[in-house]
Amino acid sequence: MKIKKGDTVQIISGKDKNKTGKVLRSFPSTEQVLVENVNLRKKHQKPKKGGQKGQIIEKTYPVHISNVALVDPKTKKKTKVGKKLVNGKFVRVSKKSGTLLN
């Protein structure tokens, strides 16, 4: 997976199109990422204790990686990710500006 935790991404399709946010967590097995303040849904929560009231909380749900694009840290525009061999290790590189992403 080319998108990792801590990357800044832009949503390219869906109800949150053109929103940007930081990746909080990635799920490689399902090819999804959790982006802050994107794909929010309201969840009804039951009271946990006797005297407590139920509440409605907003929760962030994962987005498929095909619906997000990485934002280049240099140009602040969406870009594709490439690989480059540096000191015997492959590192992620921005296709637009050529900056290292790791």
C-alpha positions in Angstrom: 0.0 0.0 0.0 1.4 3.4 -1.0 -0.4 5.5 1.6 0.7 5.3 5.2 -0.1 6.7 8.6 0.7 10.4 8.9 0.4 11.2 5.2 -1.8 14.1 4.1 -4.4 12.9 1.5 -7.1 14.5 -0.6 -10.5 12.8 -1.2 -11.1 12.5 -5.0 -14.6 11.1 -5.0 -17.7 10.8 -2.9 -19.6 13.1 -0.6 -16.3 14.5 0.9 -14.7 15.3 -2.5 -11.8 17.8 -2.3 -11.4 17.6 1.5 -7.9 17.0 2.8 -6.9 15.4 6.0 -4.2 13.4 7.8 -4.3 9.6 7.7 -4.9 8.3 11.2 -4.7 4.6 10.5 -4.3 2.3 7.5 -5.9 -1.1 6.9 -3.8 -2.9 4.3 -6.0 -6.1 4.4 -9.1 -4.2 3.2 -7.2 -1.5 1.4 -8.8 1.3 3.4 -7.5 4.3 5.4 -9.0 6.3 8.2 -8.7 10.1 7.5 -9.4 12.7 10.1 -12.7 14.6 9.7 -13.7 12.7 6.6 -16.5 10.2 6.1 -18.2 11.2 9.4 -21.3 9.3 10.4 -23.6 9.6 13.4 -23.7 6.7 15.8 -26.4 6.2 18.4 -24.8 5.1 21.7 -26.8 3.4 24.5 -26.2 4.4 28.1 -23.5 2.4 29.7 -24.5 3.0 33.4 -27.9 3.2 35.1 -28.1 7.0 35.5 -26.4 7.9 32.2 -28.2 9.1 29.1 -27.8 7.8 25.6 -26.1 10.0 23.1 -25.3 10.5 19.5 -21.6 10.7 18.6 -19.9 11.5 15.3 -17.5 8.8 14.3 -14.9 8.7 11.4 -15.2 5.6 9.2 -12.6 4.3 6.8 -12.3 5.3 3.1 -11.1 3.0 0.3 -7.6 4.0 -1.0 -8.9 4.3 -4.6 -10.9 7.3 -3.4 -7.9 9.2 -2.0 -4.8 10.8 -3.5 -1.6 11.7 -1.7 -0.9 15.4 -1.3 2.7 16.5 -2.3 4.3 18.3 0.8 6.2 20.7 -1.5 3.5 21.8 -4.0 0.4 21.1 -1.8 -1.3 19.4 -4.8 -2.3 15.8 -5.3 0.3 13.5 -6.7 1.1 9.9 -7.5 3.7 7.8 -5.6 6.7 6.2 -7.0 9.6 4.2 -5.7 13.3 5.0 -5.8 16.4 3.0 -4.7 18.4 5.0 -2.2 21.3 3.4 -0.2 20.1 -0.1 -1.0 16.5 0.6 0.2 13.4 1.6 -1.7 11.8 4.8 -0.6 8.6 6.5 -1.6 8.9 9.5 -4.0 6.4 12.1 -5.1 6.0 11.9 -8.9 5.3 15.7 -9.3 8.2 17.2 -7.4 10.5 14.3 -6.8 10.7 14.8 -3.0 11.1 11.9 -0.6 8.0 11.0 1.3 9.5 8.7 4.0 
